[in-house]
Amino acid sequence: MEKEKLEIPLLADPEKKVTESFGALSKSGMASRYTYVIDKQGVVRKIYTTVKPDAHPQEVMEYIQKNLK
């Protein structure tokens, strides 16, 4: 995190346990490109299963600003 100057932690999941538990493991064994909005209490508030790279960051930020405080 320090090296990349990230403000949030990243998750490594080489055994794909978390990916599978979140329902994001495809039949081919690869992780699907889903986005999960998780609140400060650890509750999943929104799942995006279709991601359009150009508009997605703004879409997620708008959801967070409107629904999580």
JOLIN-V430662 format. One record per run of one state. SS is the DSSP state (a for helix, b for strand, c for the rest). FROM is the first residue (numbers start at 1). LEN is the number of residues. If there is no record, write none. Layout:
ss/from/len
SS/FROM/LEN
SS/FROM/LEN
This chain:
ss/from/len
c/1/16
a/17/5
c/22/3
b/25/1
c/26/5
b/31/1
c/32/3
b/35/4
c/39/5
b/44/5
c/49/4
a/53/15
c/68/2
